[in-house]
C-alpha cells in the first residue's frame, strides 16, 4: 500500500537506512530529530540522543550523535560516528546529566549560516538539584572532532541555559 513502510525493510536496505547503537544500555534513539545541513553537503543531517551513554567514563553524562545525511542504504554504526566517520559526537558534561534526553534543531542562532542544535540534559544540577540544563551547540563544517558540552557551557561553540529551580 502507498504510504506504508515496514521497519524490517530498513534492515534489508530498502526505503532508508538503519542506525545501530554504540553501546549496551546507552539508550540510543530515545530522542531523534532532524538537524538541518550541519556539514554543508546539501543533505539534511540527523540527531540521535543516547541519554544513558557514558562518554570518557563520565557515568550517564549522555551523548548525542550528529549523523550526516547520506544517499545510500548502508547501515550507520554510531561507534563510527563517534570516531568522526559520517558525523560527530557531542558528549555530556557531568555524571547523571542524561544529555540527549531531548534533541532538536535550533535554527541559526549565531547567524553564521550553519544550523545549530539544542540538547536537553534532564537532571543536570547547575541551577540546583535536577534543575536541568539545555545547550545550544553551534553547527560546524569541515570538522568531525567530538564536541564537549562542558566546553559549550564555557562559551566555546555555543552556550548553556540552566533550569531555574531544583526539579524544574
Backbone as JSON Lines, residues from 0, in Angstrom:
{"i":0,"aa":"X","n":[0.82,-1.2,0.0],"ca":[0.0,0.0,0.0],"c":[0.86,1.26,0.0]}
{"i":1,"aa":"X","n":[0.33,2.3,-0.56],"ca":[1.03,3.58,-0.62],"c":[1.11,4.18,0.78]}
{"i":2,"aa":"X","n":[2.29,4.75,1.12],"ca":[2.44,5.44,2.39],"c":[2.81,4.54,3.56]}
{"i":3,"aa":"X","n":[3.09,3.28,3.32],"ca":[3.47,2.39,4.41],"c":[4.88,1.87,4.17]}
{"i":4,"aa":"X","n":[5.59,1.64,5.26],"ca":[6.94,1.1,5.21],"c":[7.1,0.16,6.38]}
{"i":5,"aa":"X","n":[7.51,-1.04,6.12],"ca":[7.79,-1.99,7.2],"c":[9.2,-1.74,7.71]}
{"i":6,"aa":"X","n":[9.36,-1.6,9.02],"ca":[10.69,-1.36,9.58],"c":[11.66,-2.47,9.23]}
{"i":7,"aa":"X","n":[11.17,-3.68,9.03],"ca":[12.05,-4.77,8.63],"c":[12.68,-4.51,7.26]}
{"i":8,"aa":"X","n":[12.0,-3.72,6.41],"ca":[12.58,-3.38,5.11],"c":[13.84,-2.53,5.27]}
{"i":9,"aa":"X","n":[13.9,-1.69,6.3],"ca":[15.08,-0.86,6.51],"c":[16.3,-1.73,6.76]}
{"i":10,"aa":"X","n":[16.14,-2.78,7.53],"ca":[17.25,-3.68,7.8],"c":[17.74,-4.35,6.52]}
{"i":11,"aa":"X","n":[16.88,-4.49,5.54],"ca":[17.25,-5.08,4.26],"c":[17.83,-4.04,3.31]}
{"i":12,"aa":"X","n":[17.78,-2.75,3.69],"ca":[18.36,-1.7,2.87],"c":[17.43,-1.12,1.84]}
{"i":13,"aa":"X","n":[16.13,-1.18,2.06],"ca":[15.19,-0.55,1.14],"c":[14.38,0.49,1.89]}
{"i":14,"aa":"X","n":[14.31,1.68,1.34],"ca":[13.49,2.72,1.94],"c":[14.18,3.55,3.0]}
{"i":15,"aa":"X","n":[15.47,3.42,3.17],"ca":[16.19,4.19,4.19],"c":[17.41,3.45,4.67]}
{"i":16,"aa":"X","n":[17.84,3.76,5.89],"ca":[18.98,3.05,6.46],"c":[18.79,2.9,7.96]}
{"i":17,"aa":"X","n":[19.47,1.94,8.52],"ca":[19.4,1.64,9.94],"c":[20.56,2.34,10.64]}
{"i":18,"aa":"X","n":[20.31,2.83,11.85],"ca":[21.36,3.41,12.69],"c":[21.51,2.5,13.89]}
{"i":19,"aa":"X","n":[22.69,1.87,14.01],"ca":[22.97,0.93,15.09],"c":[23.63,1.64,16.27]}
{"i":20,"aa":"X","n":[23.14,1.37,17.48],"ca":[23.66,1.99,18.69],"c":[25.11,1.64,18.95]}
{"i":21,"aa":"X","n":[25.74,2.45,19.79],"ca":[27.17,2.27,20.07],"c":[27.42,1.3,21.21]}
{"i":22,"aa":"X","n":[26.67,1.38,22.27],"ca":[26.97,0.56,23.44],"c":[25.73,-0.01,24.08]}
{"i":23,"aa":"X","n":[25.93,-1.03,24.88],"ca":[24.84,-1.67,25.61],"c":[24.24,-0.67,26.6]}
{"i":24,"aa":"X","n":[22.94,-0.57,26.62],"ca":[22.2,0.28,27.57],"c":[22.5,1.77,27.44]}
{"i":25,"aa":"X","n":[22.92,2.23,26.28],"ca":[23.13,3.67,26.08],"c":[21.82,4.39,25.82]}
{"i":26,"aa":"X","n":[20.81,3.65,25.39],"ca":[19.53,4.29,25.08],"c":[19.54,5.06,23.79]}
{"i":27,"aa":"X","n":[20.39,4.68,22.85],"ca":[20.45,5.38,21.56],"c":[19.09,5.37,20.9]}
{"i":28,"aa":"X","n":[18.68,6.52,20.44],"ca":[17.4,6.64,19.76],"c":[16.25,7.03,20.66]}
{"i":29,"aa":"X","n":[16.53,7.23,21.96],"ca":[15.46,7.69,22.86],"c":[14.89,9.0,22.33]}
{"i":30,"aa":"X","n":[15.79,9.86,21.85],"ca":[15.36,11.1,21.2],"c":[16.04,11.17,19.84]}
{"i":31,"aa":"X","n":[15.31,11.59,18.85],"ca":[15.84,11.76,17.49],"c":[15.21,13.0,16.87]}
{"i":32,"aa":"X","n":[15.93,13.61,15.95],"ca":[15.41,14.8,15.29],"c":[16.23,15.08,14.04]}
{"i":33,"aa":"X","n":[15.66,15.86,13.15],"ca":[16.43,16.43,12.07],"c":[17.31,17.54,12.62]}
{"i":34,"aa":"X","n":[18.4,17.84,11.93],"ca":[19.33,18.86,12.41],"c":[19.62,19.93,11.38]}
{"i":35,"aa":"X","n":[19.01,19.85,10.21],"ca":[19.41,20.74,9.13],"c":[20.67,20.19,8.48]}
{"i":36,"aa":"X","n":[21.32,20.98,7.66],"ca":[22.53,20.54,6.96],"c":[23.74,21.11,7.68]}
{"i":37,"aa":"X","n":[24.2,20.42,8.7],"ca":[25.28,20.94,9.54],"c":[26.65,20.88,8.88]}
{"i":38,"aa":"X","n":[26.85,19.99,7.9],"ca":[28.17,19.88,7.28],"c":[28.24,20.48,5.88]}
{"i":39,"aa":"X","n":[27.16,21.1,5.41],"ca":[27.19,21.83,4.15],"c":[27.26,20.99,2.89]}
{"i":40,"aa":"X","n":[26.84,19.72,2.95],"ca":[26.91,18.87,1.77],"c":[25.6,18.83,0.99]}
{"i":41,"aa":"X","n":[24.61,19.6,1.42],"ca":[23.33,19.64,0.73],"c":[22.34,18.61,1.2]}
{"i":42,"aa":"X","n":[22.72,17.76,2.14],"ca":[21.83,16.74,2.7],"c":[21.51,17.07,4.14]}
{"i":43,"aa":"X","n":[20.29,16.8,4.55],"ca":[19.89,17.05,5.94],"c":[20.52,16.01,6.85]}
{"i":44,"aa":"X","n":[20.95,16.45,8.01],"ca":[21.6,15.59,8.98],"c":[20.62,15.25,10.1]}
{"i":45,"aa":"X","n":[21.0,14.28,10.92],"ca":[20.14,13.77,11.98],"c":[20.81,13.89,13.34]}
{"i":46,"aa":"X","n":[20.0,14.01,14.38],"ca":[20.47,13.94,15.76],"c":[19.92,12.68,16.39]}
{"i":47,"aa":"X","n":[20.78,11.95,17.09],"ca":[20.37,10.75,17.81],"c":[20.86,10.89,19.24]}
{"i":48,"aa":"X","n":[19.93,10.96,20.19],"ca":[20.29,11.09,21.6],"c":[20.46,9.73,22.25]}
{"i":49,"aa":"X","n":[21.47,9.64,23.11],"ca":[21.74,8.43,23.9],"c":[21.94,8.87,25.34]}
{"i":50,"aa":"X","n":[20.86,9.08,26.05],"ca":[20.9,9.72,27.37],"c":[21.65,8.92,28.42]}
{"i":51,"aa":"X","n":[21.79,7.61,28.25],"ca":[22.49,6.8,29.26],"c":[23.94,6.5,28.89]}
{"i":52,"aa":"X","n":[24.44,7.1,27.82],"ca":[25.82,6.86,27.4],"c":[26.78,7.39,28.47]}
{"i":53,"aa":"X","n":[27.97,6.79,28.5],"ca":[29.0,7.14,29.48],"c":[30.27,7.54,28.73]}
{"i":54,"aa":"X","n":[30.29,8.73,28.1],"ca":[31.48,9.13,27.35],"c":[32.64,9.48,28.29]}
{"i":55,"aa":"X","n":[33.83,9.1,27.88],"ca":[35.04,9.41,28.66],"c":[34.9,8.99,30.12]}
{"i":56,"aa":"X","n":[34.19,7.89,30.36],"ca":[33.98,7.32,31.69],"c":[33.2,8.23,32.63]}
{"i":57,"aa":"X","n":[32.44,9.16,32.1],"ca":[31.57,10.02,32.91],"c":[30.2,9.36,32.94]}
{"i":58,"aa":"X","n":[29.87,8.74,34.07],"ca":[28.67,7.9,34.18],"c":[27.4,8.64,33.79]}
{"i":59,"aa":"X","n":[26.72,8.1,32.79],"ca":[25.41,8.58,32.35],"c":[25.38,10.08,32.03]}
{"i":60,"aa":"X","n":[26.51,10.62,31.6],"ca":[26.54,12.01,31.16],"c":[25.68,12.2,29.92]}
{"i":61,"aa":"X","n":[25.59,11.15,29.1],"ca":[24.82,11.19,27.87],"c":[25.67,11.6,26.69]}
{"i":62,"aa":"X","n":[25.17,11.27,25.52],"ca":[25.87,11.6,24.28],"c":[24.82,11.81,23.19]}
{"i":63,"aa":"X","n":[25.11,12.74,22.3],"ca":[24.28,12.98,21.12],"c":[25.17,12.79,19.9]}
{"i":64,"aa":"X","n":[24.63,12.12,18.91],"ca":[25.35,11.87,17.67],"c":[24.75,12.74,16.57]}
{"i":65,"aa":"X","n":[25.6,13.45,15.85],"ca":[25.19,14.14,14.63],"c":[25.55,13.2,13.49]}
{"i":66,"aa":"X","n":[24.53,12.64,12.86],"ca":[24.71,11.69,11.76],"c":[24.5,12.46,10.46]}
{"i":67,"aa":"X","n":[25.56,12.54,9.66],"ca":[25.45,13.27,8.4],"c":[24.52,12.55,7.44]}
{"i":68,"aa":"X","n":[23.72,13.34,6.72],"ca":[22.82,12.77,5.73],"c":[23.59,12.01,4.67]}
{"i":69,"aa":"X","n":[22.93,11.02,4.09],"ca":[23.59,10.21,3.06],"c":[22.54,9.67,2.1]}
{"i":70,"aa":"X","n":[22.98,9.22,0.95],"ca":[22.06,8.76,-0.07],"c":[22.09,7.26,-0.27]}
{"i":71,"aa":"X","n":[22.97,6.54,0.39],"ca":[22.98,5.08,0.24],"c":[22.18,4.44,1.37]}
{"i":72,"aa":"X","n":[22.02,3.14,1.28],"ca":[21.2,2.43,2.26],"c":[22.02,1.59,3.23]}
{"i":73,"aa":"X","n":[23.32,1.84,3.3],"ca":[24.18,1.08,4.21],"c":[23.9,1.5,5.66]}
{"i":74,"aa":"X","n":[23.92,0.54,6.59],"ca":[23.7,0.89,8.0],"c":[24.76,1.87,8.52]}
{"i":75,"aa":"X","n":[24.38,2.64,9.5],"ca":[25.29,3.56,10.18],"c":[25.55,3.01,11.57]}
{"i":76,"aa":"X","n":[26.82,2.89,11.94],"ca":[27.19,2.48,13.3],"c":[27.55,3.73,14.09]}
{"i":77,"aa":"X","n":[26.87,3.96,15.2],"ca":[27.15,5.16,15.99],"c":[28.57,5.16,16.54]}
{"i":78,"aa":"X","n":[29.19,4.0,16.69],"ca":[30.6,3.95,17.1],"c":[31.47,4.62,16.03]}
{"i":79,"aa":"X","n":[31.14,4.42,14.76],"ca":[31.88,5.08,13.68],"c":[31.64,6.59,13.71]}
{"i":80,"aa":"X","n":[30.39,6.99,13.94],"ca":[30.07,8.41,14.02],"c":[30.86,9.06,15.16]}
{"i":81,"aa":"X","n":[30.92,8.39,16.32],"ca":[31.68,8.93,17.46],"c":[33.16,9.08,17.13]}
{"i":82,"aa":"X","n":[33.65,8.25,16.2],"ca":[35.05,8.33,15.78],"c":[35.26,9.34,14.64]}
{"i":83,"aa":"X","n":[34.19,10.04,14.24],"ca":[34.31,11.07,13.22],"c":[34.04,10.61,11.81]}
{"i":84,"aa":"X","n":[33.54,9.39,11.65],"ca":[33.22,8.86,10.33],"c":[31.72,8.97,10.08]}
{"i":85,"aa":"X","n":[31.32,9.9,9.24],"ca":[29.91,10.09,8.94],"c":[29.17,10.96,9.93]}
{"i":86,"aa":"X","n":[29.91,11.73,10.7],"ca":[29.3,12.62,11.69],"c":[30.24,12.88,12.85]}
{"i":87,"aa":"X","n":[29.68,13.27,13.98],"ca":[30.48,13.51,15.18],"c":[29.61,13.35,16.41]}
{"i":88,"aa":"X","n":[30.28,13.21,17.55],"ca":[29.58,13.04,18.83],"c":[29.63,14.34,19.63]}
{"i":89,"aa":"X","n":[28.6,14.54,20.43],"ca":[28.53,15.64,21.38],"c":[28.39,14.99,22.75]}
{"i":90,"aa":"X","n":[29.41,15.15,23.6],"ca":[29.47,14.43,24.87],"c":[28.95,15.24,26.04]}
{"i":91,"aa":"X","n":[28.18,14.56,26.9],"ca":[27.61,15.18,28.1],"c":[28.67,15.73,29.03]}
{"i":92,"aa":"X","n":[28.21,16.6,29.92],"ca":[29.13,17.37,30.76],"c":[29.45,16.71,32.1]}
{"i":93,"aa":"X","n":[28.47,16.2,32.8],"ca":[28.67,15.74,34.17],"c":[27.91,14.43,34.41]}
{"i":94,"aa":"X","n":[28.34,13.67,35.43],"ca":[27.66,12.41,35.71],"c":[26.16,12.6,35.95]}
{"i":95,"aa":"X","n":[25.4,11.69,35.42],"ca":[23.95,11.61,35.61],"c":[23.19,12.84,35.1]}
{"i":96,"aa":"X","n":[23.75,13.53,34.11],"ca":[23.04,14.65,33.47],"c":[22.02,14.16,32.45]}
{"i":97,"aa":"X","n":[22.27,13.02,31.84],"ca":[21.42,12.45,30.8],"c":[21.27,13.39,29.6]}
{"i":98,"aa":"X","n":[22.39,13.97,29.16],"ca":[22.37,14.8,27.95],"c":[21.89,13.93,26.79]}
{"i":99,"aa":"X","n":[21.04,14.49,25.97],"ca":[20.44,13.74,24.88],"c":[19.05,13.25,25.2]}
{"i":100,"aa":"X","n":[18.58,13.58,26.4],"ca":[17.19,13.25,26.75],"c":[16.24,13.88,25.74]}
{"i":101,"aa":"X","n":[16.61,15.08,25.3],"ca":[15.85,15.77,24.25],"c":[16.86,16.39,23.29]}
{"i":102,"aa":"X","n":[16.55,16.35,22.0],"ca":[17.4,16.95,20.97],"c":[16.51,17.62,19.94]}
{"i":103,"aa":"X","n":[17.03,18.66,19.3],"ca":[16.24,19.29,18.25],"c":[17.02,20.35,17.51]}
{"i":104,"aa":"X","n":[16.5,20.78,16.37],"ca":[17.12,21.87,15.63],"c":[16.86,23.19,16.34]}
{"i":105,"aa":"X","n":[17.8,24.12,16.21],"ca":[17.65,25.42,16.86],"c":[17.65,26.56,15.86]}
{"i":106,"aa":"X","n":[17.7,26.25,14.56],"ca":[17.83,27.31,13.57],"c":[19.29,27.75,13.51]}
{"i":107,"aa":"X","n":[19.52,28.96,13.08],"ca":[20.88,29.51,13.0],"c":[21.01,30.59,14.06]}
{"i":108,"aa":"X","n":[21.23,30.19,15.3],"ca":[21.23,31.1,16.45],"c":[22.32,32.15,16.35]}
{"i":109,"aa":"X","n":[23.52,31.76,15.89],"ca":[24.63,32.71,15.87],"c":[24.82,33.4,14.52]}
{"i":110,"aa":"X","n":[23.93,33.17,13.56],"ca":[23.94,33.91,12.31],"c":[25.1,33.62,11.37]}
{"i":111,"aa":"X","n":[25.74,32.45,11.49],"ca":[26.87,32.13,10.63],"c":[26.49,31.34,9.38]}
{"i":112,"aa":"X","n":[25.19,31.09,9.2],"ca":[24.73,30.35,8.04],"c":[24.75,28.84,8.2]}
{"i":113,"aa":"X","n":[25.14,28.35,9.37],"ca":[25.19,26.92,9.65],"c":[24.14,26.61,10.72]}
{"i":114,"aa":"X","n":[23.31,25.59,10.52],"ca":[22.29,25.26,11.51],"c":[22.9,24.88,12.87]}
{"i":115,"aa":"X","n":[22.23,25.27,13.92],"ca":[22.63,24.95,15.28],"c":[21.61,23.98,15.87]}
{"i":116,"aa":"X","n":[21.97,23.34,16.98],"ca":[21.07,22.37,17.61],"c":[20.94,22.69,19.1]}
{"i":117,"aa":"X","n":[19.89,22.16,19.7],"ca":[19.69,22.29,21.14],"c":[19.57,20.9,21.74]}
{"i":118,"aa":"X","n":[20.22,20.73,22.89],"ca":[20.3,19.43,23.57],"c":[19.85,19.62,25.01]}
{"i":119,"aa":"X","n":[18.95,18.77,25.47],"ca":[18.49,18.82,26.84],"c":[19.19,17.8,27.71]}
{"i":120,"aa":"X","n":[19.6,18.24,28.89],"ca":[20.19,17.37,29.91],"c":[19.25,17.4,31.11]}
{"i":121,"aa":"X","n":[18.41,16.41,31.2],"ca":[17.27,16.38,32.1],"c":[17.61,16.66,33.56]}
{"i":122,"aa":"X","n":[18.64,16.02,34.08],"ca":[18.89,16.1,35.52],"c":[20.17,16.85,35.87]}
{"i":123,"aa":"X","n":[20.67,17.68,34.98],"ca":[21.84,18.49,35.3],"c":[21.54,19.35,36.52]}
{"i":124,"aa":"X","n":[22.55,19.58,37.33],"ca":[22.36,20.23,38.64],"c":[22.85,21.67,38.71]}
{"i":125,"aa":"X","n":[23.1,22.31,37.6],"ca":[23.75,23.61,37.63],"c":[22.88,24.73,38.19]}
{"i":126,"aa":"X","n":[21.56,24.6,38.14],"ca":[20.66,25.58,38.73],"c":[20.01,25.06,40.01]}
{"i":127,"aa":"X","n":[20.57,23.99,40.57],"ca":[20.01,23.31,41.73],"c":[19.79,21.85,41.38]}
{"i":128,"aa":"X","n":[19.5,21.01,42.37],"ca":[19.34,19.58,42.11],"c":[18.31,19.3,41.01]}
{"i":129,"aa":"X","n":[18.75,18.56,40.0],"ca":[17.89,18.15,38.88],"c":[17.13,19.31,38.24]}
{"i":130,"aa":"X","n":[17.77,20.48,38.2],"ca":[17.13,21.65,37.59],"c":[17.16,21.59,36.06]}
{"i":131,"aa":"X","n":[18.05,20.78,35.52],"ca":[18.16,20.63,34.08],"c":[19.01,21.72,33.44]}
{"i":132,"aa":"X","n":[19.51,21.4,32.28],"ca":[20.3,22.36,31.51],"c":[20.08,22.06,30.04]}
{"i":133,"aa":"X","n":[19.95,23.11,29.26],"ca":[19.88,22.97,27.8],"c":[21.12,23.61,27.2]}
{"i":134,"aa":"X","n":[21.59,23.02,26.13],"ca":[22.8,23.5,25.46],"c":[22.45,23.86,24.02]}
{"i":135,"aa":"X","n":[22.81,25.05,23.61],"ca":[22.74,25.42,22.2],"c":[24.14,25.2,21.65]}
{"i":136,"aa":"X","n":[24.25,24.25,20.72],"ca":[25.54,23.89,20.13],"c":[25.57,24.45,18.72]}
{"i":137,"aa":"X","n":[26.57,25.3,18.46],"ca":[26.69,25.9,17.15],"c":[27.14,24.85,16.14]}
{"i":138,"aa":"X","n":[26.54,24.89,14.95],"ca":[26.94,23.98,13.88],"c":[28.37,24.26,13.45]}
{"i":139,"aa":"X","n":[28.99,23.24,12.89],"ca":[30.37,23.39,12.42],"c":[30.5,22.62,11.11]}
{"i":140,"aa":"X","n":[31.31,23.14,10.22],"ca":[31.52,22.48,8.94],"c":[32.99,22.14,8.78]}
{"i":141,"aa":"X","n":[33.26,20.97,8.2],"ca":[34.63,20.56,7.94],"c":[35.36,20.04,9.16]}
{"i":142,"aa":"X","n":[34.64,19.73,10.22],"ca":[35.27,19.28,11.46],"c":[34.4,18.2,12.08]}
{"i":143,"aa":"X","n":[34.96,17.01,12.28],"ca":[34.2,15.93,12.91],"c":[34.76,15.56,14.28]}
{"i":144,"aa":"X","n":[35.55,16.47,14.87],"ca":[36.04,16.22,16.22],"c":[34.87,16.24,17.2]}
{"i":145,"aa":"X","n":[34.93,15.42,18.25],"ca":[33.85,15.42,19.24],"c":[33.69,16.8,19.88]}
{"i":146,"aa":"X","n":[32.49,17.09,20.3],"ca":[32.17,18.34,21.0],"c":[31.9,17.99,22.45]}
{"i":147,"aa":"X","n":[32.47,18.75,23.36],"ca":[32.22,18.57,24.79],"c":[31.21,19.62,25.26]}
{"i":148,"aa":"X","n":[30.15,19.15,25.91],"ca":[29.17,20.12,26.42],"c":[29.75,20.96,27.56]}
{"i":149,"aa":"X","n":[30.81,20.5,28.21],"ca":[31.5,21.34,29.2],"c":[32.11,22.56,28.49]}
{"i":150,"aa":"X","n":[32.69,22.33,27.32],"ca":[33.25,23.45,26.54],"c":[32.14,24.38,26.06]}
{"i":151,"aa":"X","n":[31.03,23.81,25.62],"ca":[29.9,24.62,25.17],"c":[29.4,25.5,26.32]}
{"i":152,"aa":"X","n":[29.28,24.92,27.52],"ca":[28.82,25.68,28.68],"c":[29.78,26.82,29.03]}
{"i":153,"aa":"X","n":[31.06,26.64,28.69],"ca":[32.06,27.68,28.94],"c":[32.11,28.71,27.81]}
{"i":154,"aa":"X","n":[31.23,28.57,26.81],"ca":[31.15,29.55,25.73],"c":[31.91,29.18,24.48]}
{"i":155,"aa":"X","n":[32.49,27.98,24.43],"ca":[33.23,27.54,23.25],"c":[32.31,26.68,22.37]}
{"i":156,"aa":"X","n":[31.81,27.25,21.3],"ca":[30.96,26.51,20.37],"c":[29.49,26.51,20.74]}
{"i":157,"aa":"X","n":[29.08,27.44,21.58],"ca":[27.68,27.52,21.96],"c":[27.51,28.11,23.34]}
{"i":158,"aa":"X","n":[26.38,27.8,23.98],"ca":[26.12,28.3,25.33],"c":[25.11,27.39,26.01]}
{"i":159,"aa":"X","n":[25.02,27.53,27.33],"ca":[24.1,26.72,28.13],"c":[23.01,27.6,28.72]}
{"i":160,"aa":"X","n":[21.85,26.98,28.93],"ca":[20.72,27.64,29.59],"c":[20.33,26.75,30.76]}
{"i":161,"aa":"X","n":[20.47,27.27,31.98],"ca":[20.2,26.49,33.18],"c":[18.74,26.56,33.58]}
{"i":162,"aa":"X","n":[18.25,25.43,34.11],"ca":[16.92,25.43,34.71],"c":[16.9,26.4,35.88]}
{"i":163,"aa":"X","n":[15.74,26.93,36.19],"ca":[15.63,28.0,37.18],"c":[15.68,27.51,38.62]}
{"i":164,"aa":"X","n":[15.1,26.35,38.88],"ca":[14.97,25.91,40.27],"c":[15.14,24.4,40.34]}
{"i":165,"aa":"X","n":[15.42,23.89,41.55],"ca":[15.53,22.44,41.7],"c":[14.29,21.73,41.17]}
{"i":166,"aa":"X","n":[14.54,20.63,40.5],"ca":[13.5,19.74,39.98],"c":[12.56,20.43,38.99]}
{"i":167,"aa":"X","n":[13.1,21.41,38.23],"ca":[12.32,22.1,37.18],"c":[11.77,21.11,36.19]}
